[in-house]
Amino acid sequence: MKKSTYVIFVSLIIVWFLAGFAFAQKDESKVDPKLLLKVKKIVEDSKIPYNMVGSDVWVLYYNGKNKKDISVAVVPYETLVVYQALICEKNKLILNNDLYVKMADLSRRFDRGKFIITGDGDLIFRIDSYVRTLDLKDFADDADQAAAATDEAYPELQKFIKK
């Protein structure tokens, strides 16, 4: 490779890297302020116990029969409201093919949501709803379903959770 070709090649790599870095530093907030106000009002009016843990994140609290404490995070994102019920943190999760098959089966059975492993490695149940049509009843139904699915599936997932 000629020296000038090498310099151009290295320069392109550096520019590509810096462009990627600049893009990653961009503001990740994708919440319309009107959407945020609508979700905030619905959460407050829902009468479900909650805490606000960020500028646009609420955690709702439920007590289950199989899983005593169930937390459902409510996160508005673009045109969606995302409900995420934590089942197990990464450090307690036993990853294997049987778990993936069980997650697929449970996701089929609970068709409004999906059992997934987050980018952080936690096992959650997730429901997405469109905020445009969201009202107090739909909000409560979706949050309740996230908690209920987590509670109902928990006994089947316990063998994949370290004690």
Short mmCIF file of the C-alpha atoms (twelve columns), coordinates in Angstrom:
data_MODEL
# 
_entry.id   MODEL 
# 
loop_
_atom_site.group_PDB 
_atom_site.id 
_atom_site.type_symbol 
_atom_site.label_atom_id 
_atom_site.label_alt_id 
_atom_site.label_comp_id 
_atom_site.label_asym_id 
_atom_site.label_seq_id 
_atom_site.Cartn_x 
_atom_site.Cartn_y 
_atom_site.Cartn_z 
_atom_site.pdbx_PDB_model_num 
ATOM 1   C CA . MET A 1   0.000   0.000   0.000  1 
ATOM 2   C CA . LYS A 2   1.362   3.418   -0.945 1 
ATOM 3   C CA . LYS A 3   1.986   5.878   1.859  1 
ATOM 4   C CA . SER A 4   -0.650  8.333   0.519  1 
ATOM 5   C CA . THR A 5   -3.245  5.534   0.283  1 
ATOM 6   C CA . TYR A 6   -2.393  4.476   3.810  1 
ATOM 7   C CA . VAL A 7   -2.762  8.064   5.126  1 
ATOM 8   C CA . ILE A 8   -6.146  8.437   3.373  1 
ATOM 9   C CA . PHE A 9   -7.288  5.081   4.732  1 
ATOM 10  C CA . VAL A 10  -6.256  5.930   8.312  1 
ATOM 11  C CA . SER A 11  -7.832  9.399   7.996  1 
ATOM 12  C CA . LEU A 12  -11.119 7.861   6.878  1 
ATOM 13  C CA . ILE A 13  -11.068 5.474   9.830  1 
ATOM 14  C CA . ILE A 14  -10.447 8.356   12.243 1 
ATOM 15  C CA . VAL A 15  -13.238 10.461  10.698 1 
ATOM 16  C CA . TRP A 16  -15.587 7.466   10.820 1 
ATOM 17  C CA . PHE A 17  -14.699 6.844   14.479 1 
ATOM 18  C CA . LEU A 18  -15.152 10.506  15.460 1 
ATOM 19  C CA . ALA A 19  -18.464 10.741  13.588 1 
ATOM 20  C CA . GLY A 20  -19.680 7.667   15.425 1 
ATOM 21  C CA . PHE A 21  -18.533 9.099   18.737 1 
ATOM 22  C CA . ALA A 22  -20.285 12.428  18.054 1 
ATOM 23  C CA . PHE A 23  -23.486 10.601  17.094 1 
ATOM 24  C CA . ALA A 24  -23.347 8.559   20.299 1 
ATOM 25  C CA . GLN A 25  -23.032 11.756  22.347 1 
ATOM 26  C CA . LYS A 26  -26.229 13.185  20.863 1 
ATOM 27  C CA . ASP A 27  -29.121 13.795  23.272 1 
ATOM 28  C CA . GLU A 28  -30.896 10.462  23.631 1 
ATOM 29  C CA . SER A 29  -34.112 12.004  24.957 1 
ATOM 30  C CA . LYS A 30  -36.823 11.093  22.477 1 
ATOM 31  C CA . VAL A 31  -39.821 12.127  24.519 1 
ATOM 32  C CA . ASP A 32  -42.257 14.730  23.246 1 
ATOM 33  C CA . PRO A 33  -43.015 17.100  26.168 1 
ATOM 34  C CA . LYS A 34  -46.774 16.751  25.505 1 
ATOM 35  C CA . LEU A 35  -46.440 12.969  25.672 1 
ATOM 36  C CA . LEU A 36  -44.520 13.257  28.917 1 
ATOM 37  C CA . LEU A 37  -47.217 15.436  30.495 1 
ATOM 38  C CA . LYS A 38  -49.957 13.040  29.358 1 
ATOM 39  C CA . VAL A 39  -48.172 10.002  30.814 1 
ATOM 40  C CA . LYS A 40  -47.369 11.878  34.033 1 
ATOM 41  C CA . LYS A 41  -51.030 12.784  34.542 1 
ATOM 42  C CA . ILE A 42  -52.175 9.224   33.814 1 
ATOM 43  C CA . VAL A 43  -49.623 7.749   36.251 1 
ATOM 44  C CA . GLU A 44  -50.711 10.175  38.974 1 
ATOM 45  C CA . ASP A 45  -54.416 9.504   38.340 1 
ATOM 46  C CA . SER A 46  -53.992 5.710   38.248 1 
ATOM 47  C CA . LYS A 47  -53.913 5.231   42.039 1 
ATOM 48  C CA . ILE A 48  -51.215 2.547   41.550 1 
ATOM 49  C CA . PRO A 49  -48.368 3.044   44.065 1 
ATOM 50  C CA . TYR A 50  -45.348 4.522   42.255 1 
ATOM 51  C CA . ASN A 51  -42.123 6.495   42.496 1 
ATOM 52  C CA . MET A 52  -40.667 8.752   39.844 1 
ATOM 53  C CA . VAL A 53  -37.064 7.599   39.413 1 
ATOM 54  C CA . GLY A 54  -36.041 9.889   36.558 1 
ATOM 55  C CA . SER A 55  -37.342 12.807  34.558 1 
ATOM 56  C CA . ASP A 56  -39.346 10.419  32.400 1 
ATOM 57  C CA . VAL A 57  -39.340 7.081   34.272 1 
ATOM 58  C CA . TRP A 58  -41.875 5.870   36.821 1 
ATOM 59  C CA . VAL A 59  -41.793 2.601   38.766 1 
ATOM 60  C CA . LEU A 60  -45.125 1.073   39.770 1 
ATOM 61  C CA . TYR A 61  -45.286 -1.382  42.662 1 
ATOM 62  C CA . TYR A 62  -47.331 -4.584  42.874 1 
ATOM 63  C CA . ASN A 63  -47.539 -7.540  45.248 1 
ATOM 64  C CA . GLY A 64  -47.844 -10.920 43.544 1 
ATOM 65  C CA . LYS A 65  -48.723 -14.388 44.765 1 
ATOM 66  C CA . ASN A 66  -45.634 -16.079 43.321 1 
ATOM 67  C CA . LYS A 67  -43.243 -13.123 43.206 1 
ATOM 68  C CA . LYS A 68  -43.879 -10.967 46.224 1 
ATOM 69  C CA . ASP A 69  -42.473 -7.643  45.008 1 
ATOM 70  C CA . ILE A 70  -43.062 -6.721  41.378 1 
ATOM 71  C CA . SER A 71  -41.755 -3.462  39.940 1 
ATOM 72  C CA . VAL A 72  -43.076 -2.223  36.600 1 
ATOM 73  C CA . ALA A 73  -41.060 0.590   35.018 1 
ATOM 74  C CA . VAL A 74  -43.069 2.934   32.800 1 
ATOM 75  C CA . VAL A 75  -41.004 4.721   30.179 1 
ATOM 76  C CA . PRO A 76  -42.385 6.963   27.413 1 
ATOM 77  C CA . TYR A 77  -40.348 6.738   24.212 1 
ATOM 78  C CA . GLU A 78  -41.206 8.519   20.961 1 
ATOM 79  C CA . THR A 79  -44.842 7.477   20.332 1 
ATOM 80  C CA . LEU A 80  -44.836 4.583   22.808 1 
ATOM 81  C CA . VAL A 81  -45.224 3.908   26.477 1 
ATOM 82  C CA . VAL A 82  -43.040 0.954   27.436 1 
ATOM 83  C CA . TYR A 83  -43.884 -1.167  30.505 1 
ATOM 84  C CA . GLN A 84  -41.026 -3.302  31.839 1 
ATOM 85  C CA . ALA A 85  -41.465 -5.693  34.743 1 
ATOM 86  C CA . LEU A 86  -38.186 -6.931  36.183 1 
ATOM 87  C CA . ILE A 87  -38.109 -10.683 36.737 1 
ATOM 88  C CA . CYS A 88  -34.437 -11.292 37.450 1 
ATOM 89  C CA . GLU A 89  -31.228 -9.289  37.418 1 
ATOM 90  C CA . LYS A 90  -28.307 -10.407 35.276 1 
ATOM 91  C CA . ASN A 91  -26.134 -11.603 38.155 1 
ATOM 92  C CA . LYS A 92  -28.799 -14.111 39.270 1 
ATOM 93  C CA . LEU A 93  -29.859 -15.358 35.827 1 
ATOM 94  C CA . ILE A 94  -28.759 -18.769 34.545 1 
ATOM 95  C CA . LEU A 95  -28.468 -18.454 30.767 1 
ATOM 96  C CA . ASN A 96  -28.955 -21.597 28.692 1 
ATOM 97  C CA . ASN A 97  -30.988 -22.912 25.765 1 
ATOM 98  C CA . ASP A 98  -33.790 -24.148 28.032 1 
ATOM 99  C CA . LEU A 99  -34.300 -20.588 29.281 1 
ATOM 100 C CA . TYR A 100 -34.558 -19.259 25.720 1 
ATOM 101 C CA . VAL A 101 -37.106 -21.936 24.808 1 
ATOM 102 C CA . LYS A 102 -39.099 -21.125 27.970 1 
ATOM 103 C CA . MET A 103 -39.011 -17.397 27.156 1 
ATOM 104 C CA . ALA A 104 -40.312 -18.073 23.634 1 
ATOM 105 C CA . ASP A 105 -43.103 -20.284 24.978 1 
ATOM 106 C CA . LEU A 106 -44.115 -17.732 27.616 1 
ATOM 107 C CA . SER A 107 -44.007 -14.911 25.056 1 
ATOM 108 C CA . ARG A 108 -46.377 -16.923 22.878 1 
ATOM 109 C CA . ARG A 109 -48.749 -17.473 25.797 1 
ATOM 110 C CA . PHE A 110 -48.719 -13.820 26.908 1 
ATOM 111 C CA . ASP A 111 -49.302 -12.321 23.499 1 
ATOM 112 C CA . ARG A 112 -49.529 -8.634  24.544 1 
ATOM 113 C CA . GLY A 113 -45.963 -8.644  25.818 1 
ATOM 114 C CA . LYS A 114 -42.680 -10.451 25.483 1 
ATOM 115 C CA . PHE A 115 -40.161 -11.991 27.825 1 
ATOM 116 C CA . ILE A 116 -36.779 -10.575 26.874 1 
ATOM 117 C CA . ILE A 117 -33.226 -10.168 28.118 1 
ATOM 118 C CA . THR A 118 -32.266 -6.493  28.118 1 
ATOM 119 C CA . GLY A 119 -29.015 -5.059  26.834 1 
ATOM 120 C CA . ASP A 120 -27.888 -5.034  30.482 1 
ATOM 121 C CA . GLY A 121 -28.635 -8.771  30.763 1 
ATOM 122 C CA . ASP A 122 -31.727 -8.569  32.997 1 
ATOM 123 C CA . LEU A 123 -34.778 -10.758 32.333 1 
ATOM 124 C CA . ILE A 124 -37.939 -8.672  31.971 1 
ATOM 125 C CA . PHE A 125 -41.507 -8.813  30.683 1 
ATOM 126 C CA . ARG A 126 -42.200 -5.925  28.288 1 
ATOM 127 C CA . ILE A 127 -45.363 -4.398  26.829 1 
ATOM 128 C CA . ASP A 128 -45.398 -1.515  24.335 1 
ATOM 129 C CA . SER A 129 -48.472 0.700   23.921 1 
ATOM 130 C CA . TYR A 130 -49.138 3.664   21.685 1 
ATOM 131 C CA . VAL A 131 -49.537 6.858   23.676 1 
ATOM 132 C CA . ARG A 132 -51.886 8.401   21.093 1 
ATOM 133 C CA . THR A 133 -54.723 6.125   22.214 1 
ATOM 134 C CA . LEU A 134 -53.629 5.744   25.838 1 
ATOM 135 C CA . ASP A 135 -56.141 6.557   28.543 1 
ATOM 136 C CA . LEU A 136 -56.329 5.787   32.249 1 
ATOM 137 C CA . LYS A 137 -58.051 2.412   31.741 1 
ATOM 138 C CA . ASP A 138 -55.576 1.241   29.069 1 
ATOM 139 C CA . PHE A 139 -52.655 2.376   31.210 1 
ATOM 140 C CA . ALA A 140 -53.893 0.462   34.251 1 
ATOM 141 C CA . ASP A 141 -54.697 -2.614  32.125 1 
ATOM 142 C CA . ASP A 142 -51.222 -2.678  30.550 1 
ATOM 143 C CA . ALA A 143 -49.411 -2.104  33.848 1 
ATOM 144 C CA . ASP A 144 -51.572 -4.721  35.589 1 
ATOM 145 C CA . GLN A 145 -50.939 -7.212  32.776 1 
ATOM 146 C CA . ALA A 146 -47.172 -6.680  32.991 1 
ATOM 147 C CA . ALA A 147 -47.298 -7.396  36.720 1 
ATOM 148 C CA . ALA A 148 -49.711 -10.342 36.350 1 
ATOM 149 C CA . ALA A 149 -47.671 -11.981 33.560 1 
ATOM 150 C CA . THR A 150 -44.521 -11.613 35.642 1 
ATOM 151 C CA . ASP A 151 -46.225 -13.164 38.663 1 
ATOM 152 C CA . GLU A 152 -47.822 -16.004 36.685 1 
ATOM 153 C CA . ALA A 153 -44.627 -16.912 34.795 1 
ATOM 154 C CA . TYR A 154 -42.316 -16.630 37.797 1 
ATOM 155 C CA . PRO A 155 -42.706 -20.253 39.018 1 
ATOM 156 C CA . GLU A 156 -41.753 -21.523 35.553 1 
ATOM 157 C CA . LEU A 157 -38.685 -19.276 35.471 1 
ATOM 158 C CA . GLN A 158 -37.397 -19.963 38.996 1 
ATOM 159 C CA . LYS A 159 -35.209 -22.859 37.855 1 
ATOM 160 C CA . PHE A 160 -33.228 -20.309 35.818 1 
ATOM 161 C CA . ILE A 161 -32.664 -18.016 38.803 1 
ATOM 162 C CA . LYS A 162 -29.800 -18.530 41.240 1 
ATOM 163 C CA . LYS A 163 -30.864 -18.670 44.880 1 
# 
